[in-house]
Amino acid sequence: MPVQSLTRGCIHTWNAILYAFVLLLVIAPPQVSALELAAEQSGTQPPSSSNPSDASQASSNGGLFGGTAELENGVKTVGAEAGVAKSGTQQGQQKSEFAIAPLPLLNPSIGNGMGGTVLYLTPLDSNPATPTSVFAIAGFGTGTGSWLVGLGTKLYLKNDQYRITAGYGGASLKYNYYGIGSDAGEQGLAIPFSQRSRAFVIEPMMRVFRRWYVGPRYHWISNDVTLNQDKLQDQFGGSLPPDFVNKLPVALPSGLNLSTAALGLRVKRDTSDDEFYPHSGSVLDVKVDFFDSAVGGQISYQDIEITYNQYFSLGRKNVLATHVSSCLATNGAPFFDICLLGYSKDLRGYPIGRYRDDRMLAGQAEFRRELFWRLGAVAFFGVGEVGNTFKDFNTSNLIPGGGVGLRYKVTKKNHLNLRADYAWGKNSRAFYMSVGEAF
């Protein structure tokens, strides 16, 4: 789960904080989702399987920006580039890595700016097939006044029998709210929101059978959402009339100031051959969250998200990647926690949250081609739809999106790309820059 599809809860607050944080470093779950390191792979051959029973090694969620500087016995520097230091360990071919990484941020939902992350990647297991664990601090700021800071970790333990993800972050995010429903998204009318949030997540998982992982997940989010007065004054020509609330182009939703907490379950089956740039295999990911006051929130509702990725190798330098996803939020879910279109993994070309409702379906395919040196190119196309119930879905409401992109491989050992995509949607366009593939 790479970097940057930003916010399902800045828009989806949980992803806004943890996912965006993971965006800068690596992500999660989300879909964020990530909201999502560093096993030694050959730089020219397709990566080997991440199955703990295989003799090869796989990457976990993570990212480095820049090259590598290898340190032999902590003294001699070999093949130095900017950004990363590696030190040898006593655990076979595994090495620890330290990185300080700047990252430009281009996002149609919260604006453009700069971010950065500090990463420490280290093996916590003597088995060379176990992915490397990561510890990270990250943050960003944009020209719209949005900012985020967070810290987190993803641990791989006991021959990859156990995986633990944890993180904490805070953010102030400025974005447009378009209302709920497909018709609201089509109209394109919006009101500006300013949201301050804090979030915490912990997710331990255990391998129960071959590539299947299962575990509980808990996350808590505190939100304070207000109208962005500066932007709103611009909409009204410089000053707000006394009854401006009644004249807003989009009705204010409920649940603007709210804390939510959920205890849930995650089930994941991962047969992909690489975490950063899969050539083959598939990933099934199911997340079910039960929000309730009994676990620290203020309201009760449920969220279910299901995603499936399939990867097809079309020769040594070509990959066809496909992605389908669905989302269901029950009655009572606040506006920032219902289903959204606009994540890079689901559908590019739209601001995240322009289309939102209690149900969502999306599918996307991407052709990936390695060119020369560290460069690559992609072409992608997808469709999606939101509705109050799945019975409301029909082909006339499908929302298309597609585009092209360039890739630059930022690390030697792992096929981790800097991603620049330009996408066209229905009366909408968007440019994205991030680290890691969209899915």
C-alpha positions as CSV (number, residue, x, y, z in Angstrom):
1,M,0.0,0.0,0.0
2,P,2.0,2.8,-1.2
3,V,2.0,6.4,-0.8
4,Q,-0.8,8.7,-1.6
5,S,-4.3,8.4,-2.5
6,L,-5.1,10.9,0.2
7,T,-7.9,11.0,2.7
8,R,-11.0,9.1,3.3
9,G,-12.0,11.1,6.1
10,C,-10.6,14.4,5.7
11,I,-12.9,13.4,4.2
12,H,-12.7,9.9,5.9
13,T,-10.8,11.1,8.9
14,W,-9.0,8.0,9.8
15,N,-7.3,7.9,6.4
16,A,-6.8,11.6,6.5
17,I,-4.5,11.2,9.4
18,L,-3.1,7.8,9.5
19,Y,-3.5,7.1,5.8
20,A,-2.0,10.4,4.8
21,F,0.7,9.9,7.3
22,V,1.4,6.5,5.9
23,L,1.2,8.2,2.6
24,L,4.2,10.1,3.2
25,L,6.0,7.1,4.6
26,V,4.5,4.1,3.2
27,I,1.1,3.4,4.2
28,A,-1.9,1.5,5.4
29,P,-5.6,1.2,5.7
30,P,-6.9,2.1,5.0
31,Q,-7.7,1.4,3.0
32,V,-6.6,3.7,4.4
33,S,-6.1,2.1,4.6
34,A,-3.5,2.3,4.9
35,L,-3.7,4.6,5.5
36,E,0.6,0.1,4.3
37,L,9.8,-2.9,3.8
38,A,12.7,-3.4,2.6
39,A,13.5,-7.0,1.8
40,E,16.4,-7.5,-0.5
41,Q,15.2,-8.0,-4.1
42,S,17.1,-8.2,-7.3
43,G,17.1,-4.9,-9.1
44,T,16.6,-6.4,-12.6
45,Q,14.6,-9.6,-12.2
46,P,10.9,-9.8,-11.1
47,P,10.8,-10.1,-7.3
48,S,10.3,-13.4,-5.6
49,S,7.4,-14.6,-3.5
50,S,6.8,-13.2,0.0
51,N,5.5,-16.6,1.3
52,P,7.2,-17.3,4.6
53,S,7.7,-20.8,3.4
54,D,9.7,-19.7,0.4
55,A,13.4,-19.1,0.5
56,S,13.0,-15.6,-1.0
57,Q,12.1,-12.4,0.7
58,A,9.3,-9.8,0.3
59,S,8.8,-6.2,1.0
60,S,6.3,-4.8,3.4
61,N,4.5,-1.4,3.3
62,G,7.0,1.3,3.2
63,G,8.9,3.8,1.1
64,L,12.3,5.5,0.7
65,F,12.9,8.6,-1.4
66,G,16.4,8.9,-2.8
67,G,19.1,6.3,-3.4
68,T,21.1,4.1,-1.1
69,A,24.4,4.6,0.8
70,E,25.7,1.3,2.0
71,L,27.9,1.2,5.0
72,E,30.2,-1.8,5.4
73,N,30.9,-2.5,9.1
74,G,29.8,1.1,9.8
75,V,33.0,2.5,8.2
76,K,33.4,2.2,4.5
77,T,30.8,3.9,2.3
78,V,30.0,2.1,-1.0
79,G,27.8,3.3,-3.9
80,A,26.7,6.4,-2.1
81,E,23.7,8.4,-3.3
82,A,21.5,10.9,-1.4
83,G,19.1,10.0,1.3
84,V,19.5,6.5,2.8
85,A,22.1,4.8,5.0
86,K,22.3,1.0,5.2
87,S,24.2,-1.1,7.8
88,G,24.9,-4.8,7.7
89,T,23.5,-7.1,10.3
90,Q,24.2,-10.7,11.4
91,Q,20.9,-11.8,9.9
92,G,21.9,-13.1,6.5
93,Q,21.3,-10.6,3.7
94,Q,19.0,-8.4,5.8
95,K,20.1,-4.9,6.6
96,S,18.9,-2.0,8.5
97,E,18.1,1.3,6.7
98,F,17.7,4.8,7.8
99,A,16.2,7.5,5.6
100,I,15.3,11.2,5.8
101,A,13.0,11.8,2.8
102,P,11.5,15.0,1.4
103,L,8.4,14.5,-0.7
104,P,6.4,16.9,-2.9
105,L,2.7,16.7,-2.4
106,L,0.2,17.3,-5.2
107,N,-3.4,16.4,-4.3
108,P,-6.6,17.8,-5.8
109,S,-8.5,17.5,-2.5
110,I,-6.2,19.4,0.0
111,G,-3.8,21.3,-2.2
112,N,-0.1,21.2,-3.1
113,G,2.8,21.4,-0.8
114,M,5.7,19.6,0.7
115,G,6.1,16.8,3.2
116,G,8.8,14.6,4.7
117,T,9.4,11.4,6.5
118,V,12.1,9.9,8.7
119,L,12.2,6.1,8.5
120,Y,14.1,3.4,10.3
121,L,13.9,0.0,8.7
122,T,15.3,-3.0,10.6
123,P,14.8,-6.8,10.6
124,L,13.4,-8.1,13.9
125,D,13.6,-11.7,12.9
126,S,16.5,-14.0,12.0
127,N,14.6,-15.5,9.2
128,P,15.7,-13.7,5.9
129,A,12.2,-14.4,4.4
130,T,10.5,-12.2,7.0
131,P,9.9,-8.6,5.8
132,T,11.7,-5.8,7.4
133,S,10.0,-3.8,10.2
134,V,9.6,-0.1,9.9
135,F,9.4,2.8,12.3
136,A,8.5,6.3,11.0
137,I,7.7,9.9,11.7
138,A,6.1,11.9,8.9
139,G,4.3,15.2,8.1
140,F,3.3,17.6,5.4
141,G,1.9,21.1,4.8
142,T,0.1,22.5,1.8
143,G,-0.6,26.0,0.4
144,T,-4.3,25.7,1.5
145,G,-3.2,25.6,5.2
146,S,-3.6,21.9,5.6
147,W,-1.0,20.0,7.6
148,L,-0.4,16.7,9.2
149,V,2.1,15.0,11.6
150,G,2.1,11.4,12.6
151,L,4.3,8.5,13.9
152,G,3.8,4.8,13.4
153,T,5.3,1.4,13.1
154,K,4.7,-1.9,11.2
155,L,6.3,-4.9,12.8
156,Y,6.9,-8.4,11.3
157,L,7.7,-11.0,14.0
158,K,8.3,-14.7,14.5
159,N,9.0,-15.7,10.8
160,D,6.2,-13.4,9.7
161,Q,3.7,-15.3,11.9
162,Y,2.7,-12.0,13.5
163,R,2.2,-8.5,12.0
164,I,1.5,-5.4,14.1
165,T,0.6,-2.0,12.8
166,A,0.2,1.0,15.1
167,G,0.1,4.8,14.6
168,Y,-0.9,8.1,16.1
169,G,-1.4,11.4,14.2
170,G,-2.9,14.8,14.2
171,A,-4.0,17.0,11.3
172,S,-5.7,20.2,10.2
173,L,-7.3,19.7,6.7
174,K,-9.1,22.1,4.4
175,Y,-11.2,20.7,1.7
176,N,-14.6,21.0,-0.1
177,Y,-17.7,19.2,0.9
178,Y,-20.0,18.4,-2.1
179,G,-22.9,16.8,-0.2
180,I,-24.1,13.2,-0.3
181,G,-25.2,11.2,-3.3
182,S,-24.3,10.8,-6.9
183,D,-26.5,13.8,-7.9
184,A,-24.6,16.0,-5.5
185,G,-21.3,15.0,-7.1
186,E,-22.7,15.7,-10.6
187,Q,-23.7,19.2,-9.7
188,G,-20.2,20.0,-8.4
189,L,-21.4,22.6,-5.8
190,A,-19.4,22.6,-2.6
191,I,-18.9,24.4,0.7
192,P,-15.4,24.7,2.2
193,F,-14.7,22.8,5.4
194,S,-11.8,23.1,7.9
195,Q,-11.3,19.9,10.0
196,R,-9.0,19.3,12.9
197,S,-8.5,15.7,13.9
198,R,-6.5,13.3,16.0
199,A,-6.4,9.5,15.4
200,F,-5.0,6.4,16.9
201,V,-4.9,2.9,15.5
202,I,-3.5,-0.5,16.4
203,E,-3.9,-3.7,14.4
204,P,-2.3,-7.0,15.4
205,M,-2.6,-9.8,12.9
206,M,-1.6,-13.5,12.9
207,R,-1.0,-15.9,10.1
208,V,-3.6,-18.6,10.5
209,F,-3.1,-20.6,7.2
210,R,-0.5,-20.2,4.5
211,R,-1.0,-16.6,3.2
212,W,-4.1,-15.8,5.3
213,Y,-3.8,-13.3,8.1
214,V,-6.5,-12.5,10.6
215,G,-6.6,-10.1,13.5
216,P,-8.6,-7.5,15.5
217,R,-8.3,-3.7,14.9
218,Y,-9.1,-0.7,17.0
219,H,-9.1,2.9,16.0
220,W,-10.2,6.1,17.7
221,I,-10.8,9.5,15.9
222,S,-11.6,12.9,17.3
223,N,-13.0,15.5,14.8
224,D,-13.8,19.1,14.9
225,V,-15.3,20.3,11.6
226,T,-16.2,24.0,10.9
227,L,-16.9,26.1,7.8
228,N,-13.8,27.6,6.4
229,Q,-14.7,31.3,6.8
230,D,-12.0,32.7,4.5
231,K,-13.1,30.5,1.6
232,L,-16.8,31.0,2.4
233,Q,-16.4,34.8,2.3
234,D,-14.9,34.5,-1.2
235,Q,-18.0,32.6,-2.3
236,F,-20.3,35.3,-1.0
237,G,-18.3,38.1,-2.6
238,G,-16.2,39.2,0.4
239,S,-18.6,39.3,3.4
240,L,-21.0,36.8,4.9
241,P,-24.7,37.9,5.2
242,P,-26.4,37.2,8.6
243,D,-28.4,34.3,7.1
244,F,-25.6,32.8,5.1
245,V,-26.2,29.3,6.5
246,N,-29.6,29.3,4.8
247,K,-28.0,30.3,1.5
248,L,-25.3,27.7,1.4
249,P,-25.2,25.7,-1.9
250,V,-24.9,22.5,0.0
251,A,-26.7,21.7,3.3
252,L,-24.6,21.3,6.3
253,P,-24.3,17.6,7.5
254,S,-24.7,16.5,11.0
255,G,-21.8,15.1,13.2
256,L,-19.4,18.0,12.7
257,N,-17.9,17.7,16.1
258,L,-17.6,14.1,17.0
259,S,-15.4,11.4,18.4
260,T,-15.7,7.9,16.9
261,A,-14.1,4.6,17.9
262,A,-14.3,1.1,16.4
263,L,-13.4,-2.4,17.3
264,G,-13.2,-4.5,14.2
265,L,-11.7,-7.4,12.3
266,R,-9.3,-7.6,9.4
267,V,-8.8,-10.6,7.1
268,K,-6.1,-10.5,4.4
269,R,-4.9,-13.0,1.9
270,D,-1.7,-11.9,0.1
271,T,-0.1,-14.0,-2.7
272,S,1.5,-11.0,-4.5
273,D,5.2,-11.4,-5.1
274,D,6.3,-7.9,-4.0
275,E,4.8,-5.3,-1.7
276,F,5.9,-2.3,-3.8
277,Y,5.7,-3.5,-7.4
278,P,3.9,-6.8,-7.8
279,H,4.3,-8.8,-11.0
280,S,2.0,-11.6,-10.1
281,G,-0.4,-12.9,-7.4
282,S,-3.3,-11.3,-5.7
283,V,-4.4,-9.5,-2.5
284,L,-7.8,-9.9,-0.9
285,D,-8.4,-7.5,2.0
286,V,-11.6,-7.4,4.2
287,K,-12.1,-4.9,7.0
288,V,-15.2,-4.8,9.2
289,D,-15.5,-2.0,11.9
290,F,-18.1,-1.7,14.7
291,F,-18.3,1.8,16.0
292,D,-19.9,2.2,19.4
293,S,-19.8,4.2,22.6
294,A,-18.8,1.1,24.4
295,V,-15.3,1.3,22.8
296,G,-14.8,5.1,23.2
297,G,-16.9,6.7,20.5
298,Q,-20.1,8.8,20.7
299,I,-22.3,7.0,18.1
300,S,-22.9,3.5,16.7
301,Y,-22.7,2.3,13.1
302,Q,-20.7,-0.2,11.0
303,D,-18.3,0.0,8.1
304,I,-17.3,-2.8,5.7
305,E,-14.6,-2.5,3.1
306,I,-13.6,-5.2,0.6
307,T,-10.8,-4.9,-1.9
308,Y,-9.2,-7.3,-4.4
309,N,-6.1,-6.8,-6.5
310,Q,-4.8,-9.1,-9.2
311,Y,-1.5,-8.8,-11.0
312,F,-0.5,-10.3,-14.3
313,S,3.1,-10.5,-15.6
314,L,3.2,-9.8,-19.4
315,G,6.8,-10.3,-19.9
316,R,9.9,-9.1,-18.0
317,K,9.0,-5.4,-18.1
318,N,5.2,-5.3,-18.4
319,V,2.5,-5.8,-15.7
320,L,-1.3,-5.5,-15.9
321,A,-2.7,-4.6,-12.5
322,T,-6.4,-4.8,-11.7
323,H,-8.3,-3.6,-8.7
324,V,-12.0,-3.9,-7.5
325,S,-13.4,-2.5,-4.3
326,S,-16.7,-2.1,-2.4
327,C,-17.8,-0.2,0.6
328,L,-20.8,-0.3,2.9
329,A,-21.7,2.1,5.7
330,T,-24.8,1.5,7.8
331,N,-27.3,4.1,8.9
332,G,-26.0,6.6,11.4
333,A,-22.5,6.9,9.9
334,P,-21.2,10.5,9.9
335,F,-20.5,12.2,6.6
336,F,-16.7,11.7,6.9
337,D,-17.0,7.9,7.4
338,I,-19.3,6.9,4.6
339,C,-18.1,5.6,1.3
340,L,-16.0,7.9,-1.0
341,L,-14.8,7.8,-4.6
342,G,-11.6,9.5,-5.5
343,Y,-8.8,7.4,-4.0
344,S,-6.1,6.7,-6.4
345,K,-6.5,3.0,-5.9
346,D,-10.2,3.2,-6.8
347,L,-10.7,6.0,-9.3
348,R,-8.5,8.9,-10.4
349,G,-9.6,12.2,-11.9
350,Y,-11.8,13.5,-9.1
351,P,-11.3,15.2,-5.7
352,I,-11.8,12.7,-3.0
353,G,-15.2,13.0,-1.5
354,R,-16.9,14.7,-4.5
355,Y,-18.9,11.5,-4.8
356,R,-19.9,9.9,-1.4
357,D,-22.8,7.8,-0.1
358,D,-23.6,4.7,2.0
359,R,-22.5,2.3,-0.8
360,M,-19.7,2.3,-3.3
361,L,-18.4,0.1,-6.0
362,A,-15.2,0.8,-8.1
363,G,-12.9,-1.0,-10.5
364,Q,-9.7,0.0,-12.2
365,A,-7.0,-1.5,-14.5
366,E,-3.5,-0.2,-15.0
367,F,-0.9,-1.2,-17.6
368,R,2.7,-0.7,-16.2
369,R,5.7,-0.6,-18.4
370,E,9.4,-0.4,-17.4
371,L,11.2,1.8,-19.9
372,F,14.9,2.3,-19.4
373,W,17.3,3.3,-16.6
374,R,14.9,3.9,-13.6
375,L,12.0,5.2,-15.7
376,G,8.6,3.7,-16.3
377,A,5.2,4.6,-17.7
378,V,1.6,3.6,-17.0
379,A,-1.9,4.0,-18.5
380,F,-5.0,3.4,-16.5
381,F,-8.8,3.5,-16.7
382,G,-11.6,2.8,-14.2
383,V,-15.2,3.3,-13.3
384,G,-17.1,3.7,-10.0
385,E,-20.4,4.5,-8.5
386,V,-22.0,5.6,-5.2
387,G,-25.5,5.1,-4.0
388,N,-27.7,4.9,-0.9
389,T,-28.2,1.2,-1.5
390,F,-26.8,-1.3,-4.0
391,K,-30.2,-1.5,-5.6
392,D,-29.8,2.2,-6.7
393,F,-26.8,1.3,-8.9
394,N,-27.2,1.3,-12.6
395,T,-24.9,1.8,-15.6
396,S,-26.2,5.3,-16.3
397,N,-24.7,6.5,-13.1
398,L,-21.2,5.0,-13.6
399,I,-18.4,7.6,-13.2
400,P,-15.4,7.1,-15.5
401,G,-11.8,8.1,-15.0
402,G,-8.5,7.4,-16.8
403,G,-5.1,8.8,-17.5
404,V,-1.4,8.3,-17.9
405,G,1.6,8.5,-15.7
406,L,5.4,8.4,-15.4
407,R,7.4,6.5,-12.8
408,Y,10.9,7.0,-11.4
409,K,12.5,4.2,-9.3
410,V,13.8,5.8,-6.1
411,T,15.5,2.8,-4.5
412,K,17.9,0.2,-5.9
413,K,17.1,-2.8,-3.8
414,N,13.3,-2.4,-3.8
415,H,11.2,-1.5,-6.8
416,L,9.7,1.6,-5.2
417,N,8.5,4.3,-7.6
418,L,7.9,8.0,-7.4
419,R,4.5,8.3,-9.1
420,A,3.3,11.2,-11.3
421,D,-0.2,10.7,-12.8
422,Y,-2.5,13.0,-14.8
423,A,-6.2,11.8,-14.9
424,W,-9.3,12.9,-16.7
425,G,-12.8,12.4,-15.2
426,K,-16.3,13.5,-16.0
427,N,-15.9,17.3,-16.2
428,S,-13.0,16.9,-13.9
429,R,-9.2,16.6,-14.1
430,A,-6.5,15.9,-11.4
431,F,-2.8,15.6,-11.1
432,Y,-1.1,13.4,-8.5
433,M,2.4,13.0,-7.3
434,S,3.3,10.5,-4.6
435,V,5.5,7.5,-3.7
436,G,4.3,4.0,-4.5
437,E,1.8,2.5,-6.9
438,A,-1.9,3.4,-6.7
439,F,-2.6,-0.3,-5.9
